[in-house]
Amino acid sequence: MRGLVPIAALLLLAGCAPAITPRPDASVVAPPADWRTAMPASGPVEQTWWAGFGDAQLSALVDRARANNVDLAIAAARVAEARAQERVARSLLFPTLSANVPGAEARSVSAFGQPSESFSTQPAFQAAYEVDLFGRNAAQVDAAHANAAAVAAARESAMLSVSAATASSYIVLLALDERRDLLRQTLTTRGEALRIARDRAEGGYTSRLELSQAEAEYRGTEQQIPAIEAAIARQENALSLLVGEAPRSIDRGRDFDALRTPGVPMMLPSDLVRRRPDIAQAEYTLAATDANLRAARAQFLPQVRLSASAGAAISSLLDDPISVWSIGGSILAPIFSGGRLQGQFDAATAQRDQAAFAYRRTVLTAFREVEDQLAVIDRLAVQESALVAQRAAVAETLRHATNRYRAGYSPYLEQIDAQRALFAVDIALIQLRTDRLTAYVALYQALGGGAPGEV
């Protein structure tokens, strides 16, 4: 009966621990049955989805960025740190063993005034173990394991972001090249118009007004080329940083117009929840807060510790060593802490609720990002068709305006207006195609990249 008293006391204290409340109902999120905008599914899931653009140089840049990007190196170091912390937490489940070898040498004087020297030592092995009756240590291990998984998922998310940023930056770089080529072609055309205007003015066929207008258009185009070249240099520098290198020139592969549109894999919203690394990170973070909450509750419960030591007493004053040992245990139960334990439990509960709502926000954001890119891709296709038709009409307008001007039926201003309109449409076409290609990159990023776990 006396042996049952400590057990009864432990059970009584366990009943005094606060109950863990369930996660808030408002934090639960259910994926929709299908997407709001029809998904243009046209291919299987590809791990190296960036290869779908058909540019070997783009693929090489993405591979180098995934291998050498500084942010990814930092993320990998964080994963190593989190796994080391998990090993530290897991050590709580095992006993500790240590050795102690003290030694002393003394010189003393006996009652008869004779000096004597002695040497003594007492080597011992000591062991200690905490009996995890209420799962506090196990909860800490679970929290560390979930945190390590969350950090690993964060690294996968960073890997996907770097891959998408590299692909988008390279597409923008090719688009800037295309703009520069367009500016140079336009400069050549306006240079020819300036030559004609100068010949006509010198021959007395037109006034100096048309010559000034032609020169103004030529100079206006000329000054845009250094600006676009500076933008190209900045884009190359940004790409160099992404691949973990000092600023340098970036080799090109295919021309901008030769880039292919990658296929989009078929995916349901329910599949997205299992694929996105940021959703996995939020889920693991939520699991870590659940484990921390269990550990905070266990703080209200007693802690049972066992200890033992064994060794020997060795001295020059003894004929033979004497063995020494001890075995003991302790039960530490909290009685009064001034509200500290309750405050820690309430804080852990609030952190768990925050993580639950953060998970809901991450999932809803993922759905929104996919829907945004699907809507952009769907509308850009219609916009591009209208813009191509507009360019054909503006090009025809320019042809008629040029013929009328050369025949003397219209002023040079009509030709200038037509040239400006065609240049604006060509710039808009380049920008629209850039937006369309980068929208596919953003869609793949929103879908979680390639196959689950490959990012």
Secondary structure, DSSP 8 states (H G I E B T S, - for coil): -TTHHHHHHHHHHHHTS-------GGG-----SS-SS---EEE---TTGGGGG--HHHHHHHHHHHHH-HHHHHHHHHHHHHHHHHHHHHGGGS-EEEEE--EEEEEEE-TTS-EEEEEEE--EEEEEEEE-TTSHHHHHHHHHHHHHHHHHHHHHHHHHHHHHHHHHHHHHHHHHHHHHHHHHHHHHHHHHHHHHHHHHHHTTSS-HHHHHHHHHHHHHHHTHHHHHHHHHHHHHHHHHHHTT--S------S-GGG-----EE---HHHHHHH-HHHHHHHHHHHHHHHHHHHHHHTTS-EEEEEEEEEEEEETTSSS-EEEEEEEEEEE-----TTHHHHHHHHHHHHHHHHHHHHHHHHHHHHHHHHHHHHHHHHHHHHHHHHHHHHHHHHHHHHHHHHHHHHTSS-HHHHHHHHHHHHHHHHHHHHHHHHHHHHHHHHHHHTTSSSTT--
